[in-house]
Amino acid sequence: MRNLLSWLLLIFFLANCFRISVVLVSGQCQSDQQSLLLQLKNSVVFNSNSSVNLAHWDQNTDCCNWSGVDCDDAGHVIGLNLSNESISGGIENATGLFALQNLNSLNLAYNRFNAIQIPSRLANLTNLTYLNLSNAGFAGQIPSSISGMTKLVTLDLSSLTFVGDSLLKLENPNLSTFLQNFTEIRELYLDGVNISAHGNEWCQALSSLLPNLQVLSMSSCFLSGPIDLSLGNLQSLSVIRLNQNNLSSPVPGILAKFSNLTSLHLSNCELQGTFPEQIFKVPTLETLELSHNNLLQGSLPDFPRNNSLRSLMLQETSFSGPLPYSIGELKSLSRIELASCNFTGPIPTSLANLTQLVYLDLSSNNFTGPVPPLHMSKNLSYLDLSQNHLTGAISFTDWKQLLYLVYVDLWNNSLEGKIPSSLFSRPLLKQLQLANNQFEGQVPEFLNPSNSVLETLDLTGNRLEGHIPMSIFELKHLSILLLSSNKFNGTVQLDKVQKLSNLTRLDFSYNSLVVNVSSGSSFPPKISTLKLASCKLSMIPDLKNQTNLYQLDLSDNQISGEIPNWIWGVGNGNLIHLNLSHNLLAGLQEPFNLSNLSVLDLHFNKLQGEIPKPPESAIYVDYSCNFFSSIPADIGTFLPVTVFFSVSNNSLTGVIPETICNSAYLQVLDLSDNNLNGTIPTCLIQKIENLGVLNLRRNNLIGTIPDAFPGNCGLQTLNLNGNQVEGSVPKSLANCTTLEVLDLGNNQITDNFPCWLKEISSFRVLVLRSNKFYGKIGCPEIQGSWSMLQIFIVIGIAFGIGSAVVVAPLMFSDKVNQWYDDHIIDEFLMMILPMFGLMYKTSHQRRIEAEEYFEDEKTDEDDVDFDENANQRISRAGWQLAPYWAGIPRNKRGQG
């Protein structure tokens, strides 16, 4: 007896350790039971190669020994586990299954029944206490006959849903009718079933019909709120899972009265109001998930010592305030997710007490102060403190204790000092992201690079200097290496880079590096993103064999000659982003086919001739600051999805092609600083509902401004300065209620002061100078104000003596142009470019970096020299795409 007991204990121990499915055999299988099981096997369609149980049922052996079968003492089949057996059909004909009258447990989960209805004959199995049909591929109305299985204790009909799709539904019967006989149910899983019930309906149905309910799981069931107080009657509830329902209501305080509550999941429910603080203090609560409820407010309480909380997930809510020091009392806490909230203040040092902590995400908040000590959290594997306001150096000692770190992200803070070498030597570290901080000094070498599993290393935007450590090129698992915008120096030989055979993204831009490329050199074969801006390249590397490349940035170098035509076929023709701006390129090698590109940036080169027709897939096109002389009449047919199009600062002649009016998605159109003539096409004004910036300044346009601005005009900037436009200011311009910049200076407009413009409250810049306006400025009879107005220039126009003339500090047109380029255009680019995974630095950022650049170089240029001559250096100091500079002299256009 003692030996038998020892063997049983050993079996359970091994099963627990290795997750072996153990079936206890209590009796010899009865022949009729074996026949029914064989009939079931022969009826269903399944993949024998994927089957774990069915494929191994052998008619020559005792069926009670078959995998997935459980028998009672009398040899009756009482348990059947056919989950994940790749069954795809035939279940409705499996009469053997429906005849197993002693069956009390049936699991058909994770099969592939191809959207057939749940067989109604399952109701024949009246002794079932456990039924699991989850994620089995059933669809349609749940049969009413299922509600006749009155002995059920656990019912799982849940299914994964995608994009609002729901395979199963409860319409007839509805939820209340379906549940009416399930008085014994303790665990109910209906996730993904379309129930479509209001708060009082589903809450009252549950509370009145399922008095013993312990687990309620109804995520993605199309439930609406509010949560009815009747739910408080279910005092046995320990798990509540209602994620992804549009409850659109506050969280009721009654949930704090569930004395057995262990898990509360209410993520993505459109919750509102203030979260009841007392719920945090439920002593049995282990998991609290409220994430993705942007309107849900609240703060963290002082936690009691007896709290059982293990997982706290509040990301993307409006929780605010400080992290209480008492969070260190939550000794069982293993997961903290507070990303994208409004928390403030320092991260408490009491986090060091959380010895069970495995996952910590405090990203995208307003935390200040130093990185907290974490050396006691020896199981920590995930750490994300990115996008906060953390300062100071990071400890050289804390990291030595954290042997299980896999992910570290400190991106976009103000951390400084040197990077600890111990951080680089974590044996399991796969991702290290330290970008956009103020780390300085040299990067430490990796002690055992050949043993490292590091996949991502991002040191972008720091103050790191010296040579790139050679050990980096020994990291055989490295797939992402981003070192741009630092002070690295020296020469990088491509044979070192070639050793990184798994590399997919490489960025050496904006350092003091020399990347040595030759005609025979190549990059690792998996490269998909290659950025070598400001790397002193004199030629385009040979990329013809880079079949995976889709993003290429070689801007701000000294590349001259023609753009080779093979470049358009790079990446097997799948190149979508190409930036060759700020070089010395003079032309495009014929023939060329600009296919598949979404971003094409060739600005600030010496390109000439006719504007190249962009690919129809292009979203962003910048040809500005070159020597192009003509624009194709059909250019608009090549801009069907283009959002940004600039050909400013060229030598274009002729009229504005009316085909541009067909570019329905344009948000920025810049044709400024050219020699275009003719009139402004009326269609360009009529079809600008999406256009935010229209810049036609400094051309030779004549005629009147078309009085055709549509009622849904979305313009924010309209600049016609420096043309020969005449007539009056069109009254329909008042439809542009979001207009921020209107510059009509230096034209021939004859009109009195356009008082009706006071109805546009968003104005920041209004320039009317050097026209033929007359009369007085005052408009006392017109309601409205320009509370946001910052620049108002009327100098040099013929308003009468005694008019109220307001002159802003920036009174010269070039300064005005610079102001709105630096603000309005920046706003558009910062909104547009991130959609395509591109970084854009504002004019303010570029100027700061330019000043730092000049300081580092110890230049003695005065402010005037800076304003007039710094554009190229500013660009090198940090612009990525489309920097807008006002007032570039014509004789300097196109100079790389």
Secondary structure, 3 states (H helix, E strand, C coil): CHHHHHHHHHHHHHHHHHCCCCCCCCCCCCHHHHHHHHHHHHHCEECCCCCCCHHHCCCCCCHHHCCCEEECCCCCEEEEECCCCCEEECHHHCHHHHCCCCCCEEECCCCCCCCECCCHHHHHCCCCCEEECCCCCECEECCHHHHHCCCCCEEECCCCCCCCCCCEECCCCCHHHHHCCCCCCCEEECCCCECCCCHHHHHHHHHHHCCCCCEEECCCCCCECCCCHHHHHCCCCCEEECCCCECCCCCCHHHHHCCCCCEEECCCCCCCCECCHHHHHCCCCCEEECCCEEEEEECCCCCCCCCCCCEEECCCEEEEECCCHHHHHCCCCCEEECCCCEEEEECCHHHHHCCCCCEEECCCCEEEECCCCCCCCCCCCEEECCCCEEEEECCCCHHHHCCCCCEEECCCCEEEECCCHHHHCCCCCCEEECCCCEEEEECCCCCCHHHCCCCEEECCCCEEEECCCHHHHHCCCCCEEECCCCEEEEEEEHHHHCCCCCCCEEECCCCEEEEECCCCCCCCCCCCEEECCCCCCCCCCCCCCCCCCCEEECCCCCCEEEECHHHHHCCCCCCCEEECCCCEEEEECCCCCCCCCCEEECCCCCCEEECCCCCCCCCEEECCCCEEEECCCCHHHHCCCCCEEECCCCCCEEECCHHHHHCCCCCEEECCCCEEEEECCHHHHHCCCCCCEEECCCCEEECECCCCCCCCCCCCEEECCCCCCEECCCHHHHHCCCCCEEECCCCEECCECCHHHHHCCCCCEEECCCCCCEECCCCCCCCCCCCCCCEEECCCCEECCCCCCCCCCCCCHHHHHHHHHHHHHHHHHHHHHHHHCCCCCCHHHHHHHHHHHHHHHCCCCCHHHHHHHCHHHHHHHHCCCCCCCCCCCHHHCCCC
